Amino acid sequence: MSVRTAVVTGASSGIGAATARRLAEGGTRVVLTARRAERIEALAKELTAAGHRAVARPLDVTDRAAVDAFAAELRGEGEVHVLVNNAGGALGTESVAEGDPADWRAMYEVNVLGVLNVTQALLPALTASGDGTVVVVSSTAGLDVYEGGGGYCAAKYGTHALTETLRLELCGQPVRVVEIAPGMVQTDEFALTRFRGDADKAAAVYQGVAEPLTAEDVAETIGWAVERPSHVNIDLLVVRPRAQAANRKVHRES
């Protein structure tokens, strides 16, 4: 059986890096993409040294010309079987009344148009493989709103709508469309970026929560979904820590 190839966006840290490791350890050749070239190059070197197949391709998913060039390059390297749309992020916690439109635009660009760009560019190759899978890492923020999350929720609702629509439109084609919607995940950068580098505010998000999800927890979920038999599609899988019953219901220990 030929080696399967997976493209992972946002692979420089957090869920993306953990997913790349998980898929590589399962025998998949992984193509690591992110804006930070040094990060993905180091990860590719780590995986290669461990005997896995990995290559780094610096990429900004919001740059359509760069995405198209990346897809053209991949066509010369063989089949593409899996796309993990992981690149995304949140900026700010201001109310709708006070939110900066530039932040909203930036979140929409990466969380929605970034997914659109890479999916459109790689869909012909995924279809041609005869057994393609598109994974979209969305968020529970795209299923239920909360105060201070207007911009991020709006973007992730867009991600969710794109994914659901794509699944309908590809019905009958040899491509699965999987949505993984994580809840509270503690990674090195997500909350820190959202709070614009304020480490205290970022830490407060997880304060008192005994065991928030880790990037590896989500990566294992993605790997499990991708590795189901070809006829099995995991339409939408919500994964939260036990301490989180809903976006606004979290158990915190004193």
C-alpha positions, 0 to 999 in steps of 0.5 A, spaced: 500 500 500 502 506 498 504 511 503 498 516 504 500 524 504 496 529 509 497 536 509 496 540 516 496 547 516 498 551 522 503 546 524 508 550 527 505 549 534 499 547 538 494 542 535 497 543 528 504 540 531 501 535 535 496 533 529 502 532 525 506 528 530 500 523 531 499 522 523 506 521 522 507 516 527 501 512 524 505 512 518 502 518 514 507 522 510 506 529 513 506 536 509 507 541 514 505 548 513 505 555 517 507 562 516 513 561 521 518 557 517 523 555 522 518 552 527 515 547 521 522 546 519 524 544 526 518 539 526 520 536 520 527 535 522 524 532 528 520 527 525 525 525 520 530 523 525 525 519 528 524 515 522 517 518 519 516 522 513 515 529 513 516 536 509 516 543 511 512 548 506 512 555 509 505 558 507 500 563 509 493 560 508 490 567 507 495 569 501 491 565 495 496 566 490 501 563 495 496 557 496 495 556 489 503 555 488 503 551 494 498 546 491 501 546 484 508 544 487 504 538 491 501 536 484 508 534 482 510 530 488 504 525 488 497 524 491 494 528 497 489 524 501 488 528 507 487 536 509 487 538 516 485 545 516 487 547 523 490 554 522 486 559 525 486 563 532 482 569 536 484 576 537 481 580 543 475 579 548 471 586 547 464 586 546 460 587 539 459 594 541 467 595 542 470 590 538 475 593 533 473 591 525 480 590 524 480 584 529 474 581 526 477 582 519 483 578 521 479 572 524 475 572 518 481 571 513 484 566 517 478 562 520 474 562 514 477 564 508 484 561 509 480 554 510 476 556 503 483 557 500 486 551 502 480 547 501 479 549 494 486 549 492 487 542 494 480 539 493 482 536 486 488 532 488 483 530 494 478 527 489 483 524 484 486 520 490 479 516 490 479 516 498 480 524 500 479 527 507 478 534 509 478 535 516 476 542 519 478 544 526 473 549 528 471 550 535 465 550 540 465 557 539 462 556 532 456 552 535 454 557 541 456 564 543 458 567 549 460 574 551 466 577 549 467 572 543 463 576 538 468 576 533 471 569 534 464 566 534 462 569 528 468 567 524 468 560 527 460 560 525 463 561 518 467 555 519 462 551 521 457 553 515 463 552 510 464 545 512 457 543 513 455 546 506 462 542 503 459 536 505 453 537 502 456 539 495 461 533 495 456 528 497 457 522 492 464 524 491 470 520 494 472 525 499 469 525 507 468 532 510 470 531 518 469 537 523 472 537 529 470 542 534 474 543 541 472 546 547 477 548 552 484 547 550 490 549 553 496 550 549 502 555 549 499 560 544 492 560 543 490 564 549 496 568 549 495 571 542 487 572 544 490 577 550 495 580 546 501 577 550 498 578 557 500 572 560 496 573 566 489 574 563 491 568 558 493 563 565 486 566 568 482 562 562 484 555 565 485 557 572 482 552 577 480 547 571 484 541 573 485 538 566 483 542 560 484 539 554 491 538 551 493 539 543 495 532 544 488 530 546 485 534 540 490 531 535 488 524 537 481 525 536 483 528 529 487 521 528 482 517 530 477 520 525 482 520 519 483 513 520 476 510 520 474 506 514 473 510 508 466 509 508 465 512 515 464 519 516 465 523 522 461 529 520 461 533 527 465 531 533 465 536 539 471 534 544 471 538 551 474 536 557 470 533 563 470 540 567 467 543 561 459 542 560 458 548 555 462 554 553 459 558 559 459 552 564 466 550 567 467 547 573 473 550 577 476 548 583 477 553 589 
